[in-house]
Amino acid sequence: MKRIHKYPLVAGVIDRQSISLPAGARVLTAQVQHGVICLWAEVDTDETSEELREFVIHGTGHDMLNHLHYIDTVQLDGGYLVFHVYERRVEQ
């Protein structure tokens, strides 16, 4: 069965972070909920294996890593802080 699950991220303190998602999960968006940046992903609840996926949060004007897939832009503190959320995909 498919469902949408939420995964909180840590912004500002950690730019790169790994999250364990069910294998094949499809990240839909990143948004702020109650002051926390969260990812929402479509997951198969029957999937028993997980995969570690790396997400990167860049502030506007910051240097960027390579091999990034854009997810969304979010704003905190009434728009004073703007972050751009990416998934890092290492080319194989």
C-alpha positions as CSV (number, residue, x, y, z in Angstrom):
1,M,0.0,0.0,0.0
2,K,1.3,3.5,-0.8
3,R,1.2,6.3,1.8
4,I,2.8,9.7,2.2
5,H,5.1,9.9,5.2
6,K,6.8,13.0,6.7
7,Y,10.6,13.1,7.6
8,P,11.9,16.1,9.6
9,L,15.2,17.7,8.7
10,V,17.6,19.8,10.7
11,A,18.3,23.2,9.1
12,G,21.2,25.5,9.9
13,V,22.9,23.1,12.3
14,I,23.6,20.3,9.8
15,D,23.8,21.0,6.0
16,R,24.1,17.4,5.0
17,Q,22.1,14.6,6.6
18,S,21.2,11.0,5.8
19,I,17.7,9.6,6.3
20,S,16.6,6.0,6.1
21,L,13.6,5.7,3.7
22,P,11.8,2.6,2.5
23,A,13.5,1.4,-0.8
24,G,12.0,3.2,-3.8
25,A,10.5,6.1,-1.8
26,R,9.7,9.1,-4.0
27,V,10.3,12.5,-2.4
28,L,7.5,14.8,-3.2
29,T,8.3,18.1,-1.5
30,A,10.0,19.9,1.3
31,Q,8.1,22.5,3.4
32,V,8.2,24.1,6.8
33,Q,5.8,22.8,9.4
34,H,5.8,24.4,12.9
35,G,9.2,25.9,12.2
36,V,10.8,22.6,11.1
37,I,11.9,21.7,7.5
38,C,10.3,18.4,6.6
39,L,10.3,16.1,3.6
40,W,7.2,14.4,2.4
41,A,7.7,11.1,0.5
42,E,5.5,8.6,-1.1
43,V,6.4,5.2,0.3
44,D,5.3,1.7,-0.2
45,T,4.3,0.5,3.3
46,D,4.8,-3.2,2.2
47,E,8.5,-2.5,1.4
48,T,10.6,-4.2,4.0
49,S,14.1,-2.9,2.9
50,E,15.3,0.6,3.5
51,E,17.9,2.8,1.8
52,L,20.0,5.5,3.3
53,R,19.6,8.7,1.3
54,E,21.5,12.0,1.7
55,F,19.8,15.4,1.7
56,V,21.6,18.7,1.6
57,I,20.2,22.1,2.7
58,H,21.9,25.2,1.2
59,G,21.3,28.7,2.2
60,T,21.0,31.3,-0.5
61,G,24.5,32.4,-1.7
62,H,26.3,29.4,-0.2
63,D,28.7,27.2,-2.2
64,M,27.0,24.0,-3.6
65,L,28.0,20.4,-3.8
66,N,27.9,18.5,-7.1
67,H,25.3,15.8,-8.1
68,L,22.4,17.5,-6.4
69,H,18.7,17.0,-7.3
70,Y,16.5,20.0,-6.4
71,I,13.5,19.3,-4.2
72,D,12.2,22.6,-2.9
73,T,12.9,26.1,-1.4
74,V,11.7,26.8,2.1
75,Q,11.6,30.0,4.3
76,L,12.0,30.3,8.0
77,D,11.7,33.2,10.4
78,G,9.1,35.0,8.3
79,G,11.3,34.8,5.2
80,Y,14.5,36.1,6.8
81,L,16.1,32.6,6.3
82,V,15.8,31.0,2.9
83,F,17.0,27.4,2.4
84,H,17.1,25.2,-0.7
85,V,16.7,21.5,-0.2
86,Y,18.4,19.0,-2.5
87,E,19.0,15.2,-2.6
88,R,22.6,14.3,-3.2
89,R,22.8,11.6,-5.8
90,V,26.3,10.2,-6.4
91,E,26.9,9.2,-10.0
92,Q,28.0,5.6,-10.3
